[in-house]
Amino acid sequence: MTALRGWDERPQATAAILNPALTAATITWAAARYRTTLKQAMPWELSFLVVPIILHRRTRQDLPGNSNTHLPSWITRSQVTLAGLPERATQFAPHVREGLRFGLRTDLFALTTDGGIHATIKANMKPPKDTELRTILTAAATLGAIFAKAGTPINVYAQFGVTP
């Protein structure tokens, strides 16, 4: 497991986009939409895909505009964009773990007995208007809905070519 550098040692751009609060918020919005779509908590393992997909601008911009798109269709259409995802998922893993700890500590979400992430935000909550944060959180919600329809976490990982 790779240890994260202290805040004063992290590059400023990395610290800004991969900070625990933003990472936890991204996971929260994906988990909230997953739950409204499938009526169950999002498996925690999917957090390790949500974050590198959503916090990577090019991949986020390539995400389908709505949640009706099936995961295999998006992956097929976006092979060039998604080519670096396995390596990025590995690189982002320490930041995801840090975000999970932050989200649990601040009650953004809770873990269910079966390892699901239950978001504590209300389903009708709206992200801030006209900001990049809104774009990030809206994309996370869309991805949460797509993942809810995609099958088990093992199936989702396999479709992306990522090993847990």
C-alpha beads as a LAMMPS data file, in Angstrom:
LAMMPS data file: protein, C-alpha beads

164 atoms
163 bonds

1 atom types
1 bond types

-500.0 500.0 xlo xhi
-500.0 500.0 ylo yhi
-500.0 500.0 zlo zhi

Masses

1 110.0

Atoms # bond

1 1 1 0.000 0.000 0.000
2 1 1 1.352 3.406 -0.955
3 1 1 1.471 5.993 1.823
4 1 1 0.304 9.504 1.072
5 1 1 2.694 12.377 1.482
6 1 1 1.965 15.056 4.067
7 1 1 -0.083 18.026 2.878
8 1 1 2.939 20.306 2.720
9 1 1 4.701 17.778 0.453
10 1 1 1.860 17.212 -2.035
11 1 1 1.823 19.116 -5.309
12 1 1 -0.739 21.918 -5.019
13 1 1 -2.875 20.733 -7.953
14 1 1 -2.973 17.174 -6.616
15 1 1 -3.879 18.364 -3.123
16 1 1 -6.685 20.507 -4.551
17 1 1 -8.425 17.836 -6.625
18 1 1 -7.623 14.771 -4.513
19 1 1 -8.429 16.223 -1.114
20 1 1 -10.405 13.970 1.242
21 1 1 -13.478 16.217 1.345
22 1 1 -13.926 16.255 -2.435
23 1 1 -13.167 12.552 -2.688
24 1 1 -15.745 11.786 0.025
25 1 1 -18.333 14.063 -1.613
26 1 1 -17.807 12.290 -4.940
27 1 1 -18.329 8.900 -3.304
28 1 1 -21.382 10.234 -1.438
29 1 1 -23.170 11.479 -4.550
30 1 1 -22.462 8.262 -6.444
31 1 1 -23.698 6.181 -3.498
32 1 1 -26.846 8.283 -3.092
33 1 1 -27.834 7.823 -6.739
34 1 1 -26.876 4.144 -6.664
35 1 1 -29.283 3.693 -3.751
36 1 1 -32.168 5.538 -5.418
37 1 1 -31.651 3.472 -8.582
38 1 1 -31.196 0.005 -7.088
39 1 1 -32.744 0.466 -3.622
40 1 1 -29.614 -0.799 -1.895
41 1 1 -26.332 0.652 -0.692
42 1 1 -23.448 0.987 -3.147
43 1 1 -20.732 -1.639 -2.559
44 1 1 -17.690 0.135 -1.107
45 1 1 -15.430 -1.440 -3.731
46 1 1 -16.989 0.749 -6.418
47 1 1 -15.549 3.837 -4.705
48 1 1 -12.177 2.816 -6.116
49 1 1 -13.604 3.276 -9.631
50 1 1 -15.879 6.255 -8.966
51 1 1 -13.078 8.545 -7.832
52 1 1 -10.567 7.972 -10.683
53 1 1 -13.362 8.218 -13.249
54 1 1 -14.999 11.356 -11.869
55 1 1 -11.952 13.292 -10.655
56 1 1 -10.126 12.757 -13.940
57 1 1 -11.495 15.600 -16.061
58 1 1 -11.222 13.961 -19.481
59 1 1 -12.929 10.766 -18.313
60 1 1 -15.618 12.746 -16.472
61 1 1 -16.307 14.783 -19.613
62 1 1 -16.642 11.566 -21.618
63 1 1 -19.238 10.146 -19.216
64 1 1 -22.687 9.712 -20.797
65 1 1 -25.030 12.655 -20.305
66 1 1 -27.676 10.497 -18.683
67 1 1 -27.887 7.322 -16.680
68 1 1 -29.815 5.372 -19.321
69 1 1 -26.563 4.419 -21.035
70 1 1 -25.430 0.884 -20.314
71 1 1 -21.903 0.474 -18.988
72 1 1 -20.658 -1.794 -21.824
73 1 1 -21.861 0.736 -24.430
74 1 1 -20.005 3.572 -22.736
75 1 1 -16.829 1.507 -22.310
76 1 1 -16.893 0.482 -25.988
77 1 1 -17.421 4.070 -27.130
78 1 1 -14.748 5.443 -24.780
79 1 1 -11.884 2.981 -25.088
80 1 1 -9.280 5.677 -25.728
81 1 1 -10.391 7.747 -22.736
82 1 1 -10.613 4.742 -20.437
83 1 1 -7.294 3.190 -21.514
84 1 1 -5.434 4.657 -18.530
85 1 1 -8.076 3.781 -15.953
86 1 1 -6.416 0.660 -14.484
87 1 1 -3.192 2.542 -13.729
88 1 1 -5.088 5.627 -12.517
89 1 1 -7.246 3.480 -10.208
90 1 1 -4.082 2.122 -8.599
91 1 1 -2.613 5.617 -8.224
92 1 1 -5.840 7.039 -6.754
93 1 1 -6.395 4.174 -4.271
94 1 1 -4.642 5.860 -1.299
95 1 1 -6.712 9.005 -1.916
96 1 1 -9.907 6.950 -2.073
97 1 1 -9.067 5.321 1.260
98 1 1 -8.408 8.773 2.725
99 1 1 -11.753 10.002 1.360
100 1 1 -13.576 6.959 2.748
101 1 1 -12.135 7.626 6.206
102 1 1 -13.101 11.314 5.957
103 1 1 -16.630 10.518 4.807
104 1 1 -17.159 8.042 7.634
105 1 1 -15.696 10.416 10.235
106 1 1 -17.884 13.330 9.101
107 1 1 -21.046 11.250 8.600
108 1 1 -21.324 11.906 4.860
109 1 1 -21.998 8.201 4.612
110 1 1 -22.094 5.098 6.753
111 1 1 -21.170 1.495 6.086
112 1 1 -23.929 -1.082 6.096
113 1 1 -23.408 -4.496 7.667
114 1 1 -22.800 -6.009 4.226
115 1 1 -20.141 -3.454 3.246
116 1 1 -22.321 -1.022 1.347
117 1 1 -21.998 2.749 1.455
118 1 1 -25.181 4.419 2.605
119 1 1 -25.065 8.144 1.790
120 1 1 -26.634 10.432 4.359
121 1 1 -27.526 13.227 1.926
122 1 1 -31.134 13.653 0.965
123 1 1 -32.117 12.342 -2.463
124 1 1 -33.434 15.764 -3.522
125 1 1 -30.318 17.663 -2.418
126 1 1 -28.836 19.862 -5.147
127 1 1 -25.137 20.621 -5.620
128 1 1 -23.953 24.265 -5.773
129 1 1 -24.971 26.098 -8.945
130 1 1 -22.666 26.857 -11.849
131 1 1 -19.424 25.531 -10.424
132 1 1 -17.037 22.766 -11.284
133 1 1 -18.142 21.142 -8.040
134 1 1 -21.660 20.868 -9.488
135 1 1 -20.237 19.220 -12.615
136 1 1 -18.250 16.741 -10.509
137 1 1 -21.126 15.825 -8.196
138 1 1 -23.654 15.544 -11.018
139 1 1 -21.288 13.256 -12.927
140 1 1 -20.758 11.162 -9.782
141 1 1 -24.519 10.755 -9.424
142 1 1 -24.832 9.689 -13.071
143 1 1 -22.032 7.149 -12.634
144 1 1 -23.687 5.829 -9.470
145 1 1 -26.884 5.140 -11.446
146 1 1 -24.949 3.486 -14.282
147 1 1 -23.091 1.274 -11.806
148 1 1 -26.377 0.324 -10.131
149 1 1 -27.537 -1.179 -13.418
150 1 1 -24.210 -2.806 -14.305
151 1 1 -24.202 -5.832 -12.015
152 1 1 -21.849 -6.932 -9.279
153 1 1 -18.657 -5.024 -8.431
154 1 1 -16.640 -7.930 -9.868
155 1 1 -18.536 -7.538 -13.154
156 1 1 -17.984 -3.772 -13.207
157 1 1 -14.255 -4.125 -12.497
158 1 1 -13.927 -6.796 -15.204
159 1 1 -15.615 -4.578 -17.793
160 1 1 -13.069 -1.835 -17.100
161 1 1 -10.168 -4.302 -17.097
162 1 1 -9.285 -3.392 -13.522
163 1 1 -8.396 -5.948 -10.881
164 1 1 -9.428 -5.141 -7.307

Bonds

1 1 1 2
2 1 2 3
3 1 3 4
4 1 4 5
5 1 5 6
6 1 6 7
7 1 7 8
8 1 8 9
9 1 9 10
10 1 10 11
11 1 11 12
12 1 12 13
13 1 13 14
14 1 14 15
15 1 15 16
16 1 16 17
17 1 17 18
18 1 18 19
19 1 19 20
20 1 20 21
21 1 21 22
22 1 22 23
23 1 23 24
24 1 24 25
25 1 25 26
26 1 26 27
27 1 27 28
28 1 28 29
29 1 29 30
30 1 30 31
31 1 31 32
32 1 32 33
33 1 33 34
34 1 34 35
35 1 35 36
36 1 36 37
37 1 37 38
38 1 38 39
39 1 39 40
40 1 40 41
41 1 41 42
42 1 42 43
43 1 43 44
44 1 44 45
45 1 45 46
46 1 46 47
47 1 47 48
48 1 48 49
49 1 49 50
50 1 50 51
51 1 51 52
52 1 52 53
53 1 53 54
54 1 54 55
55 1 55 56
56 1 56 57
57 1 57 58
58 1 58 59
59 1 59 60
60 1 60 61
61 1 61 62
62 1 62 63
63 1 63 64
64 1 64 65
65 1 65 66
66 1 66 67
67 1 67 68
68 1 68 69
69 1 69 70
70 1 70 71
71 1 71 72
72 1 72 73
73 1 73 74
74 1 74 75
75 1 75 76
76 1 76 77
77 1 77 78
78 1 78 79
79 1 79 80
80 1 80 81
81 1 81 82
82 1 82 83
83 1 83 84
84 1 84 85
85 1 85 86
86 1 86 87
87 1 87 88
88 1 88 89
89 1 89 90
90 1 90 91
91 1 91 92
92 1 92 93
93 1 93 94
94 1 94 95
95 1 95 96
96 1 96 97
97 1 97 98
98 1 98 99
99 1 99 100
100 1 100 101
101 1 101 102
102 1 102 103
103 1 103 104
104 1 104 105
105 1 105 106
106 1 106 107
107 1 107 108
108 1 108 109
109 1 109 110
110 1 110 111
111 1 111 112
112 1 112 113
113 1 113 114
114 1 114 115
115 1 115 116
116 1 116 117
117 1 117 118
118 1 118 119
119 1 119 120
120 1 120 121
121 1 121 122
122 1 122 123
123 1 123 124
124 1 124 125
125 1 125 126
126 1 126 127
127 1 127 128
128 1 128 129
129 1 129 130
130 1 130 131
131 1 131 132
132 1 132 133
133 1 133 134
134 1 134 135
135 1 135 136
136 1 136 137
137 1 137 138
138 1 138 139
139 1 139 140
140 1 140 141
141 1 141 142
142 1 142 143
143 1 143 144
144 1 144 145
145 1 145 146
146 1 146 147
147 1 147 148
148 1 148 149
149 1 149 150
150 1 150 151
151 1 151 152
152 1 152 153
153 1 153 154
154 1 154 155
155 1 155 156
156 1 156 157
157 1 157 158
158 1 158 159
159 1 159 160
160 1 160 161
161 1 161 162
162 1 162 163
163 1 163 164
